[in-house]
Amino acid sequence: MSQTYTAVIQQSAGWWIGWVQEIRGINCQERTKQELLDSLT
């Protein structure tokens, strides 16, 4: 059985930031969108 989570990503001041809505405290900040996606998975 797999879980589905919602990742919210946005670009701000040259950085990509993101978090997982369903899990408190899961957030990342990276220079590129791909690095952010890799960090969140």
DSSP file (Angstrom, degrees, kcal/mol; ACC not computed):
  #  RESIDUE AA STRUCTURE BP1 BP2  ACC     N-H-->O    O-->H-N    N-H-->O    O-->H-N    TCO  KAPPA ALPHA  PHI   PSI    X-CA   Y-CA   Z-CA
    1    1 A M              0   0    0      0, 0.0     2,-0.3     0, 0.0     0, 0.0   0.000 360.0 360.0 360.0 127.2    0.0    0.0    0.0
    2    2 A S        -     0   0    0      2,-0.0     2,-0.3     0, 0.0     0, 0.0  -0.767 360.0-134.6-107.4 152.6    1.5    3.3   -1.0
    3    3 A Q        -     0   0    0     -2,-0.3     2,-0.5     2,-0.0     0, 0.0  -0.722  10.9-143.1 -99.7 151.0    0.8    6.8    0.4
    4    4 A T        -     0   0    0     -2,-0.3     2,-0.3     2,-0.0    -2,-0.0  -0.968  20.3-175.6-115.7 131.9    0.3    9.9   -1.6
    5    5 A Y        -     0   0    0     -2,-0.5     2,-0.6    16,-0.0    15,-0.0  -0.864  22.7-126.2-124.6 158.7    1.6   13.2   -0.4
    6    6 A T        -     0   0    0     -2,-0.3    15,-2.5     2,-0.0     2,-0.5  -0.922  19.4-162.8-109.5 117.0    1.4   16.8   -1.6
    7    7 A A  E     -A   20   0A   0     -2,-0.6     2,-0.5    13,-0.2    13,-0.2  -0.862   4.0-158.0 -98.6 129.5    4.6   18.7   -2.3
    8    8 A V  E     +A   19   0A   0     11,-3.0    11,-1.8    -2,-0.5     2,-0.4  -0.928  16.5 179.8-105.8 125.3    4.3   22.5   -2.5
    9    9 A I  E     +A   18   0A   0     -2,-0.5     2,-0.3     9,-0.2     9,-0.2  -0.957   7.5 160.7-128.4 147.5    7.1   24.2   -4.4
   10   10 A Q  E     -A   17   0A   0      7,-2.4     7,-3.1    -2,-0.4     2,-0.5  -0.985  33.7-119.6-157.4 159.0    7.8   27.8   -5.2
   11   11 A Q  E     +A   16   0A   0     -2,-0.3     2,-0.4     5,-0.2     5,-0.2  -0.875  32.0 172.8-105.2 134.6   10.7   30.1   -6.3
   12   12 A S  E >   -A   15   0A   0      3,-3.1     3,-2.0    -2,-0.5    -2,-0.0  -0.954  64.3 -19.7-146.3 121.7   11.6   33.0   -4.0
   13   13 A A  T 3  S-     0   0    0     -2,-0.4     3,-0.1     1,-0.3    -1,-0.0   0.852 127.7 -47.3  52.1  41.8   14.6   35.3   -4.3
   14   14 A G  T 3  S+     0   0    0      1,-0.3     2,-0.3     0, 0.0    -1,-0.3   0.404 120.6 101.3  85.4  -3.7   16.6   32.9   -6.5
   15   15 A W  E <   -A   12   0A   0     -3,-2.0    -3,-3.1    17,-0.0     2,-0.5  -0.822  66.3-133.6-111.9 152.5   15.9   29.9   -4.3
   16   16 A W  E     -AB  11  30A   0     14,-3.3    14,-2.8    -2,-0.3     2,-0.4  -0.928  27.7-174.5-101.6 127.6   13.5   27.0   -4.7
   17   17 A I  E     +AB  10  29A   0     -7,-3.1    -7,-2.4    -2,-0.5     2,-0.3  -0.926   7.9 163.9-122.3 148.5   11.6   26.2   -1.5
   18   18 A G  E     -AB   9  28A   0     10,-2.1    10,-2.7    -2,-0.4     2,-0.3  -0.993  12.9-174.7-159.0 161.1    9.2   23.4   -0.9
   19   19 A W  E     -AB   8  27A   0    -11,-1.8   -11,-3.0    -2,-0.3     2,-0.6  -0.975  31.2-112.4-153.6 163.2    7.4   21.4    1.8
   20   20 A V  E >   -A    7   0A   0      6,-1.9     3,-0.9     3,-0.4     6,-0.4  -0.910  23.6-152.8-102.2 118.4    5.2   18.4    2.2
   21   21 A Q  T 3  S+     0   0    0    -15,-2.5    -1,-0.1    -2,-0.6   -14,-0.1   0.850  90.0  51.1 -61.6 -37.8    1.7   19.5    3.4
   22   22 A E  T 3  S+     0   0    0    -16,-0.3     2,-0.5     1,-0.2    -1,-0.2   0.634 105.6  58.6 -79.9 -13.3    0.8   16.3    5.2
   23   23 A I  S X  S-     0   0    0     -3,-0.9     3,-1.5     3,-0.1    -3,-0.4  -0.934  80.8-136.4-124.6 110.2    4.0   16.1    7.3
   24   24 A R  T 3  S+     0   0    0     -2,-0.5     3,-0.1     1,-0.2    -3,-0.1  -0.360  87.2  22.8 -62.8 135.9    4.9   18.9    9.6
   25   25 A G  T 3  S+     0   0    0      1,-0.2     2,-1.0    -2,-0.1    -1,-0.2   0.396  84.3 123.4  90.2  -2.8    8.5   19.9    9.5
   26   26 A I    <   +     0   0    0     -3,-1.5    -6,-1.9    -6,-0.4     2,-0.3  -0.793  35.2 133.9 -93.9 100.2    9.3   18.5    6.1
   27   27 A N  E     -B   19   0A   0     -2,-1.0     2,-0.3    -8,-0.2    -8,-0.2  -0.988  29.4-170.7-146.1 154.2   10.7   21.5    4.1
   28   28 A C  E     -B   18   0A   0    -10,-2.7   -10,-2.1    -2,-0.3     2,-0.4  -0.945  11.5-158.5-142.3 158.1   13.7   22.1    1.9
   29   29 A Q  E     +B   17   0A   0     -2,-0.3     2,-0.3   -12,-0.2   -12,-0.2  -0.970  23.7 162.6-141.2 125.5   15.5   25.0    0.1
   30   30 A E  E     -B   16   0A   0    -14,-2.8   -14,-3.3    -2,-0.4     6,-0.1  -0.920  45.3-120.2-140.0 163.2   17.7   24.4   -2.9
   31   31 A R  S    S+     0   0    0     -2,-0.3     2,-0.3   -16,-0.2    -1,-0.1   0.824  96.5  38.0 -74.3 -33.2   19.3   26.5   -5.7
   32   32 A T  S  > S-     0   0    0      1,-0.1     4,-1.9   -16,-0.1     5,-0.1  -0.848  78.1-124.2-121.2 157.2   17.5   24.5   -8.5
   33   33 A K  H  > S+     0   0    0     -2,-0.3     4,-2.6     1,-0.2     5,-0.2   0.904 112.7  53.2 -63.1 -41.4   14.1   23.0   -8.9
   34   34 A Q  H  > S+     0   0    0      1,-0.2     4,-2.4     2,-0.2    -1,-0.2   0.905 107.5  50.6 -62.8 -41.6   15.6   19.6   -9.7
   35   35 A E  H  > S+     0   0    0      2,-0.2     4,-2.0     1,-0.2    -1,-0.2   0.890 110.8  50.4 -62.2 -38.1   17.7   19.7   -6.5
   36   36 A L  H  X S+     0   0    0     -4,-1.9     4,-2.0     2,-0.2    -2,-0.2   0.939 110.3  48.3 -64.4 -47.3   14.5   20.6   -4.5
   37   37 A L  H  X S+     0   0    0     -4,-2.6     4,-1.0     1,-0.2    -2,-0.2   0.887 111.1  51.2 -61.1 -39.2   12.5   17.7   -6.1
   38   38 A D  H  < S+     0   0    0     -4,-2.4     3,-0.3     1,-0.2    -1,-0.2   0.886 109.9  50.3 -63.9 -39.0   15.4   15.3   -5.3
   39   39 A S  H  < S+     0   0    0     -4,-2.0    -2,-0.2     1,-0.2    -1,-0.2   0.846 109.6  50.1 -68.3 -34.5   15.5   16.5   -1.7
   40   40 A L  H  <        0   0    0     -4,-2.0    -1,-0.2     1,-0.2    -2,-0.2   0.665 360.0 360.0 -80.5 -16.0   11.8   16.0   -1.2
   41   41 A T     <        0   0    0     -4,-1.0    -1,-0.2    -3,-0.3    -2,-0.2   0.458 360.0 360.0 -98.5 360.0   11.6   12.5   -2.6
